[in-house]
Structures are given as structure tokens and as C-alpha cells.
Amino acid sequence: MKLSKDNELIIEVDDENALYPITIDPLTHAAEWTVSANGLLPGLLNNLQLQVDALVGYSIAGLGDVNGDEFDDVAIGAPGQSM
């Protein structure tokens, strides 16, 4: 991978001796992440209190591919969060 002068990511693949079909995907698997709410965000926003009572994740809904990136999207509810 390299970055072009137009700030575009370029992926070059040598397909000699490749078995078809081939998949060129820089994301080999879904990102692994965790969420925690221990009450503080150290060093971020001057340690402001998290919205612990927001009930983030109380409801989750699959939306399909909303933005056309070929990955299904989800909506995560937070009924205790004020907007």
C-alpha cells in the first residue's frame, strides 16, 4: 500500500500465479474493539464525566448497508442520553 500525491490510498497486487477469484481487502476481519464506562476519560476533555446513565447499547438494530461500503451498519441506542 502507498499514498498517492492526490492523497489516495493505492493497493498494488501481484496476481501472477494467483487462484481466481481473489479478494483484495485491506481489512482481513472486522475490527476488534471493546467499550467500557468506568466514569472517567483520563486525559480527554479535561476528565469530564461520562454519560454513565445514558444506557448506551440498551437497544441495537441492524440497518443493512446504509453508506454503501459493503459492510452492514448498526444503530446503537442510548435512551438516557440527552441531545
C-alpha positions as CSV (number, residue, x, y, z in Angstrom):
1,M,0.0,0.0,0.0
2,K,1.1,3.5,-0.6
3,L,-0.3,7.0,-0.6
4,S,-0.5,8.9,-3.9
5,K,0.3,12.5,-4.5
6,D,-3.5,13.1,-4.5
7,N,-3.7,11.6,-1.0
8,E,-5.4,8.4,-2.2
9,L,-4.5,5.0,-0.9
10,I,-3.1,2.7,-3.6
11,I,-3.1,-1.0,-3.2
12,E,-0.9,-2.9,-5.7
13,V,-1.3,-6.7,-6.0
14,D,0.9,-9.0,-8.0
15,D,-1.6,-11.6,-9.2
16,E,0.8,-13.8,-11.0
17,N,0.2,-17.4,-10.0
18,A,-3.0,-16.3,-8.1
19,L,-6.0,-18.6,-7.9
20,Y,-9.2,-16.8,-9.0
21,P,-11.4,-15.3,-7.8
22,I,-9.1,-13.3,-5.5
23,T,-10.3,-10.9,-2.8
24,I,-8.3,-7.7,-2.3
25,D,-9.5,-6.4,1.1
26,P,-7.1,-4.5,3.4
27,L,-9.5,-5.4,6.3
28,T,-9.0,-9.1,6.7
29,H,-11.5,-9.2,9.5
30,A,-13.8,-7.0,11.5
31,A,-12.1,-4.6,13.9
32,E,-11.9,-5.8,17.4
33,W,-13.0,-3.3,20.0
34,T,-14.3,-3.0,23.5
35,V,-16.4,-0.4,25.3
36,S,-16.1,0.5,28.9
37,A,-17.6,3.2,31.0
38,N,-15.8,3.4,34.3
39,G,-16.9,7.0,34.8
40,L,-13.8,8.9,33.5
41,L,-12.0,9.5,30.3
42,P,-8.4,10.1,31.5
43,G,-6.7,12.9,29.7
44,L,-9.6,13.5,27.3
45,L,-11.8,16.6,27.6
46,N,-10.2,17.5,31.0
47,N,-11.5,14.3,32.6
48,L,-15.2,15.2,32.1
49,Q,-17.7,12.7,33.5
50,L,-19.0,10.1,31.0
51,Q,-22.7,9.7,30.5
52,V,-22.8,6.5,32.5
53,D,-26.6,6.7,32.9
54,A,-27.1,7.1,29.1
55,L,-27.8,3.3,28.8
56,V,-25.7,3.1,25.7
57,G,-26.4,-0.2,24.0
58,Y,-29.8,-0.7,25.6
59,S,-31.2,-1.2,22.1
60,I,-29.3,-2.2,18.9
61,A,-30.7,-2.5,15.4
62,G,-29.2,-3.8,12.2
63,L,-29.7,-1.3,9.4
64,G,-28.1,-3.1,6.4
65,D,-25.5,-1.3,4.3
66,V,-26.5,2.4,4.9
67,N,-23.4,4.1,3.4
68,G,-22.7,1.7,0.5
69,D,-19.3,0.5,1.9
70,E,-20.4,-3.2,1.6
71,F,-20.5,-3.6,5.4
72,D,-23.7,-3.8,7.3
73,D,-24.3,-0.9,9.7
74,V,-26.0,-0.8,13.1
75,A,-27.7,1.7,15.2
76,I,-26.9,1.8,18.9
77,G,-29.5,3.3,21.2
78,A,-28.8,5.4,24.3
79,P,-32.2,6.3,25.7
80,G,-30.8,8.1,28.7
81,Q,-28.6,10.5,26.6
82,S,-29.9,14.0,26.1
83,M,-29.3,15.5,22.7
